[in-house]
Amino acid sequence: MTMDKDLLGIYLSDHLAGATAGSRRMRRLADAEDKASDGDVLQRLAKEIEEDRKTLMSIIEAEGIEARWYKTAIAKAGEAVGVLKSNGTLFHRSPLTSLVELEGMRMGVTAKYDLWTTLRHSELSGRQDFDQLMQRANRQLQELEEIHVRRAEALRGARQSESVSASTD
């Protein structure tokens, strides 16, 4: 079964838009958490996620597909607006910001894994090592999960210290 080139273009453009927004968000997250104990892992993940976006771009170009620029522009604008969201603080990041961004990145990497799986089973299967890309996405998911758990535990610790502080007042 082969996918119509127009449908493939729509599919890949949708993923490119998501990859563009995700790459930008991951870079912001990694830069904001640079001093954290897992800051080096976040920096590596940001670099890899950008590399994966470039891989997708090269697939689009190799197939002679014209990416729908407006989808990427909308994704960039949406990601930029996401920075303005309420996080319980006005002038700085709260611990909740990183937690929510990690959850969003896990959704994005899951979508990327699904993209690589779809392309692995398509007529494009011989043109890229999709197995390797799928393995990398799986590892990224595991690392994002571990970092997410640490951030969630830190919120629990903050809540416990607030309870102790309130009970001693």
C-alpha positions as CSV (number, residue, x, y, z in Angstrom):
1,M,0.0,0.0,0.0
2,T,1.4,3.4,-0.9
3,M,0.3,6.8,0.3
4,D,-0.7,9.5,-2.1
5,K,2.1,12.1,-2.3
6,D,-0.3,14.9,-1.3
7,L,-1.4,13.0,1.7
8,L,2.2,12.2,2.6
9,G,3.0,15.9,2.3
10,I,0.2,16.8,4.7
11,Y,1.3,14.1,7.1
12,L,4.9,15.1,7.1
13,S,4.1,18.8,7.3
14,D,1.9,18.2,10.3
15,H,4.8,16.4,12.0
16,L,7.3,19.1,10.9
17,A,5.1,21.7,12.6
18,G,5.0,19.7,15.8
19,A,8.7,19.0,15.6
20,T,9.5,22.7,15.1
21,A,7.4,23.7,18.1
22,G,8.8,20.8,20.2
23,S,12.4,21.6,19.3
24,R,11.9,25.2,20.4
25,R,10.2,24.2,23.6
26,M,12.8,21.6,24.4
27,R,15.6,24.2,23.9
28,R,13.8,26.6,26.3
29,L,13.3,23.9,28.8
30,A,17.0,22.8,28.6
31,D,18.3,26.3,28.9
32,A,16.0,27.1,31.9
33,E,17.1,23.9,33.7
34,D,20.7,24.1,32.7
35,K,21.9,24.3,36.3
36,A,19.8,21.3,37.4
37,S,21.5,18.0,38.2
38,D,20.1,16.6,34.9
39,G,20.7,19.7,32.9
40,D,23.3,17.9,30.8
41,V,20.7,15.3,29.8
42,L,18.2,18.0,28.9
43,Q,20.8,19.8,26.8
44,R,21.6,16.5,24.9
45,L,17.9,15.8,24.5
46,A,17.3,19.3,23.1
47,K,20.2,18.8,20.6
48,E,18.8,15.3,19.6
49,I,15.3,16.6,19.1
50,E,16.6,19.4,16.9
51,E,18.6,16.8,14.9
52,D,15.4,14.7,14.5
53,R,13.6,17.7,13.2
54,K,16.4,18.2,10.6
55,T,16.1,14.5,9.7
56,L,12.4,15.0,9.0
57,M,13.2,18.1,6.9
58,S,15.7,16.1,4.9
59,I,13.1,13.4,4.2
60,I,10.6,16.0,3.1
61,E,13.2,17.5,0.8
62,A,14.4,14.2,-0.6
63,E,10.8,13.3,-1.5
64,G,10.4,16.6,-3.3
65,I,7.6,17.6,-1.0
66,E,6.9,21.2,-0.4
67,A,6.4,21.6,3.4
68,R,3.3,23.6,4.2
69,W,5.1,26.7,5.7
70,Y,1.9,28.0,7.3
71,K,1.6,25.0,9.5
72,T,5.1,25.5,10.9
73,A,4.4,29.2,11.3
74,I,1.3,28.5,13.3
75,A,3.2,26.0,15.4
76,K,5.9,28.5,16.1
77,A,3.3,31.1,17.1
78,G,1.6,28.6,19.3
79,E,4.8,27.6,21.0
80,A,5.6,31.3,21.6
81,V,2.2,32.0,23.1
82,G,2.7,28.9,25.4
83,V,5.5,30.8,27.1
84,L,2.9,33.4,28.2
85,K,0.8,30.8,30.1
86,S,0.0,31.2,33.7
87,N,2.2,29.2,35.9
88,G,1.4,30.7,39.3
89,T,4.2,33.2,39.1
90,L,4.5,36.5,37.2
91,F,8.1,37.1,36.5
92,H,9.9,33.8,36.8
93,R,9.5,30.1,36.0
94,S,7.8,28.0,38.6
95,P,8.6,24.3,39.2
96,L,5.2,23.6,37.6
97,T,6.4,25.1,34.3
98,S,9.1,22.5,33.8
99,L,6.7,19.7,34.8
100,V,4.1,20.7,32.2
101,E,6.8,21.2,29.5
102,L,8.2,17.8,30.2
103,E,4.7,16.3,29.8
104,G,4.3,18.1,26.5
105,M,7.7,16.9,25.3
106,R,6.8,13.3,26.2
107,M,3.6,13.7,24.0
108,G,5.7,15.1,21.2
109,V,8.4,12.4,21.4
110,T,5.6,9.8,21.4
111,A,4.2,11.3,18.2
112,K,7.7,11.3,16.7
113,Y,8.1,7.6,17.5
114,D,4.8,7.0,15.8
115,L,6.0,9.0,12.7
116,W,9.1,6.9,12.5
117,T,7.1,3.7,12.8
118,T,4.7,4.8,10.1
119,L,7.5,5.7,7.7
120,R,9.3,2.4,8.5
121,H,6.2,0.6,7.2
122,S,5.8,2.9,4.2
123,E,7.4,3.1,0.7
124,L,10.1,5.2,2.4
125,S,11.3,2.4,4.6
126,G,14.6,1.8,2.7
127,R,15.6,5.4,2.6
128,Q,16.4,5.9,6.3
129,D,17.3,3.8,9.3
130,F,13.9,4.2,11.0
131,D,14.7,1.4,13.5
132,Q,17.5,3.5,14.9
133,L,15.3,6.6,15.0
134,M,12.6,4.6,16.8
135,Q,15.2,3.3,19.3
136,R,16.4,6.9,19.9
137,A,12.8,8.1,20.5
138,N,12.3,5.3,22.9
139,R,15.4,6.3,24.9
140,Q,14.3,9.9,24.8
141,L,10.9,8.9,26.2
142,Q,12.6,7.0,29.0
143,E,14.9,9.9,29.9
144,L,12.0,12.4,29.8
145,E,10.0,10.1,32.1
146,E,12.8,9.9,34.6
147,I,13.3,13.7,34.6
148,H,9.5,14.1,34.9
149,V,9.4,11.8,38.0
150,R,12.2,13.8,39.7
151,R,10.3,17.1,39.0
152,A,7.1,15.6,40.3
153,E,8.8,14.4,43.5
154,A,10.3,17.9,44.0
155,L,6.8,19.3,43.9
156,R,5.8,16.8,46.6
157,G,8.8,17.8,48.7
158,A,7.8,21.5,48.3
159,R,4.3,20.7,49.4
160,Q,5.5,18.8,52.4
161,S,7.8,21.6,53.5
162,E,4.9,24.1,53.1
163,S,2.8,21.9,55.4
164,V,5.5,21.7,58.0
165,S,6.0,25.5,57.7
166,A,2.2,26.1,58.1
167,S,2.0,23.8,61.1
168,T,4.8,25.6,62.9
169,D,3.4,29.1,62.4
